[in-house]
Amino acid sequence: MTWVSEFRALEDDCRRAPSAHNTQPWVLRYGDDSVDVHWDPSRALPDSDPTRRDLFLSLGAFVETCLIVAADAGLPVRASVSVDRASLRAARLVPDSAVYETPFTLASVRQRGCARGGYAPGTLDTATLAALAGLGADLRQLPSRSLVKPLAAADRWMFGTPAVVAELREWMRLSPKHPRYRLDGLTDRAMAMSRVEASGLAAMIGPRAYRVTRRLGGPALLAAASKGLLRYDGSVLVLVGSAVTPEEVIEHGRALVRVWLALSERGLAVHPLSQLLDCTATGTRLAERLGLAPDEAPLAVFRTGRPLQPPVRSARIPSA
């Protein structure tokens, strides 16, 4: 059995990597002595992620997850990150002389999750921040309460932009009756929504109803529903870095998933707040608040802390 066939048997665990809207954009193509990581353009988010920041962060998280899973199995593999837009290839996994060095294991990958419900009060302690600093990520911490108004503004933009709502509608799985409920997308349970909340959201953003609810203040109403999300004494982390090339963003995605795995091992969860960056106005103000240099940009924003309820595992497409 070759290392490629051994790795192929591990693909389902690699697919536990996180992605925006749980689109799972990655595609693996197996060669005799290499594995190429491509992406499926139908699983990109051109309207809410026009710069492909989230796409390449997700691909980076997937590459890093592949290396961790391979290392846990004792397979000596490394990643060569090089984006080819023509063939939609992000990276190539090739054999190496030694197993990838990582503090994480298959168990780390399997236990990681996002929690979109309530968090217990408390900010990250200095020991946790010091541990995260050694993972190759430039993180800036902000108090959660300080982002209550920016998040409301970003949510109003999100729910008030028809193309972005159309993407949300495509990837939300607001009822177990949805044909892809157990495969991909954002389920009601993963978003910590009650059946009544999920039904109400589905009604408000439905293709026909949305044209009316948008004119009648629906976006403001939906944004108001999330105002309590950050009204507690907690931590929001911002990943900062250079994002000039897709390869750089992929490397930041690798660092981001390492941070999320380290937090998970400490019993902490994360909740991405990408709309703060997707909305140009709030993204610009966030960069100004952080005092970023011209060659720096905020790449990911997420709250983190101890969830009041265990995270619900999001669905994954099984390997072929």
N, C-alpha and C positions, 0 to 999 in steps of 0.2 A: 504494500500500500504506500503510495507517495504522500508527501506532506500536503499536496493539494487535495487529495481525496480525504485525508484526515481532517483538513481544515473545513472542507465542504460539509462534513458531518456536524460541524459546530456552528453552522450558519444561523440557526434559529436563535442562539444566544447572542450572536453579533447583532441581530436585528432588534435587540433590546435597547439599542442606542436611541437617544432622543432626537426628535425633529419637530420643526414648527408645524402646528396644527396636526401633529402625528401623521404627516403625509408619507413618511418613510420613502424618500426619493431615491434611495440607493438601488443600484443594480450590480450584481456580481457576475463577472464573466470569467470562466475558468479556462486557463491554458494548461499546457503540460507541466510547466514549472513556475507559473505565476498566476495571480488572480487580479484582475482589473476591477477597480471601483468606478462605475459609471453612475449617471443620474438619469432619471426619467423626467423629461420636461413636462409631462402631464401632471407631475406631482410637485411642480414648483408653484409659487404664489406670486405671479407677475404683478398683481395690483397692490397687495399689501407688502410685498418684498421686491420692489422693482430693481433694487441694486443687487439682488441675490445674496445679501448678507446672511440672512437666515438659512438659505439653501447651502451655502458653503460652510457655515458653522455646523450645520447638521451633518454634512459630508465629513467634516473634520472629526466630529464626535463619533461617527461611524468607523472611520479609519482607526481611531484610538481604541475603540471598543474591540475591533477585530484583533488588534495587536495584544490587548489584554487577554482576550479569550484564547488566542493562540499561545501566549506565554503560559497561561494556566495549564494548557495541555502539553507543555514542553516542546512546542514547535518553534524552531528558530526562524523568525520572520521579521522583516522590516518593511517600512512603507516608503516608497518613492513618490512624493507629492508633486504632480505636474499636471496642470489643467489643460486639456485639449478640448476647446469648445466645439470643434468640428465633429468629433466623435463622442462628445459629452463624457469624457473620461476625466476623473478627478485625481486618481492615484493608482499605483500598482503595488501589490504585495509580492515580495520576492523573498527567496531563502536568504538567511543570514548565517554568520558564523557562530552566533550566540543567541540565546533566548532574550527577547525584549525585556529590559529591566523596568519593572513597574511595582509599586507597592500594592497594586490592586489585583483582585482575583476574579474568577468566574462568579463567586458568591457576591462580590461587590457589584458586579454588573446586574445580577439577578435581583438584588434587593433595592437598587436605586429606583426612585419614583418621584413624580411631581405631586404636590398636594395643593389644591386650589381652594381648600376650605380654611377654617380658622386656625390661627397659630397661637401658642401660649406667649404671653409677653416675655420680653427678654432679648437683648442684643447679643451679638457674637462676642465671646470673651477673647482676651488677647492671645491665649494659647491657640485657639482655633484659627484666628487671623494669621498668626505666625506660621501655622502648619500650611495654610492655604497659600501663603506667600512663596513657599518652596515648590509650587507646582507649575511654575512658568506662566502664571497669569497675573496681570496688573489689575488689581481689584480696588475699587474705591467704595467705602461704606457710607451710606446715608441713612438717617433715621426715617423709619417708614412714614411717620406722620407728616414729614416734610414733602411727601409726594402725593398727598391726598388730592390736592387741587390739580396738579399736572396730570394725574391718572384720570380724573374726571374729564379733563379737557381732551385727553387722548381717546378716551372711550366715546365721547361725543363725536369726535372726528371719525372714529372707526365705524360707529353705527350710523353716521350721517353720510357716509361715502358709499354710493350704490355698488360700485365694483368690488369694494372690500367686503361689503355685506354678502355679495354674491359668492365670494370665495368662502366666507364663513359658512354660508348655507350649504355649500358643496361639501365641506369637511366636518360639519357638526352631525353627530349621531344622537339626536335628542329623544329617541325612543328605541327600546330593544327590538322593535319591529323593523328597524332600518336594515336593509339587506347586508350592509357592511358593518353592522354594529360590533362584531367580534373580529374585525380585520384591521381597521385603521380609523383615522379621524378622532374627533373629540366627542366622547360619549357624555351623556348627562351625568353619569356616576363619576367619571374622571374629572368633570368640572364641578363636582360637589353640588349638583343641583337637585332639588326635589322634583318629583314628577310634575307638580303644579308649576314650578318655575320653568322647567323644560318645556312644558306645553305652552306656557305663556310666551316664551321666547320664540318658539317655533311659529306661533300665530303672528307675532309682531314682525318677523323678518321673512315671512312667506312671500313668494314672488308677487302675488297680487296685493296682499295686505300692506307690504312694505311701502308701496307707492303712496298709500294713504297715511300710514303711521309716521312716515318720515316728514310729511307736511304738517302733521298734527303734533309734533314734538316728541315723537318716539325715541329718537337718539338721546335726547336729554333725560328722558325717563329711564332708559336702559342704563345710561351712565350713572344716574343717581343710585341705581340698585347696587353698584359696586363701591359706593363711597365709604362704606364701613370696612372695606378690605384692608386698608392701611391705617385705620384709626386705632392703633395700639403701639406700644413702645417696642418696636422690633427693628430688624435690619433689612435694608435693601442693598444689594451689591451690584456694582456696575463694572463690567469687564471693559477695559480700555486698551486700545492698541492701534497700531498702524493697519490700515485696510486698503492699501494701494492696489494690491494684486489679489486674485482669488486664492493663490497659494498661501498668502499671509493670513487670509481669513480662515482657511482650512486649518492652519496651525493654531490659530486662536480657538477654533472649535475643539481641537484636541485638548488644549489646556482647559477649556470650559468644562468638558465632561470629566476631566480629572478633578476639578473643583467640586463638581456635583457628587462624584463618587466619594470624595473625602468627607463631604458634609453628611452624606447618607450613612457612612460608617460611624458617624458620631450621633446618629439618631435624629439628624436634621433633614428637613425636606426643602425643596425649592419650588417656586412658582414663577415662571417667566412672565414678564410684563413687557412684551415686545412692542405693544402699541405705543409705549412712550418714545420709542425710536422710530417706528413706522410713521407716526405723525410728525411732519417736518417741524412744526412750531414747538412742540414739547421736546423733541430731540435736540433742536438747536439750543433751547433754554437749558437743557440738562448739560450739554457740553460747556456752555458758558458758566454754569454754576460750578462745574468741576474745574474750571480754569485750564482746559486742555490746550496743548500746544497745537499749532497749525497742522502738524503731521499726525495728530492723535484724533481718535474718534471713539465714542461709546459704541460698543459692539453688541452688548447683551445687558439686560437689566432683569433682575429677579429678586424677589423677597425670599428670605430663608429663615428658618426657625424650627421649633418643635411643633409638629402638627397636633391639633387636638384630636383628630381621627387618623387612623392609618391611611396612607395614600392608596388609592385604587389603581391597580395596574392597568395601564392603557393597552388596548388591543394591538396585536402584531400579525402581519401577514406571514404565514408559515413559508418556509423555504420550499422551492419546487421539488 
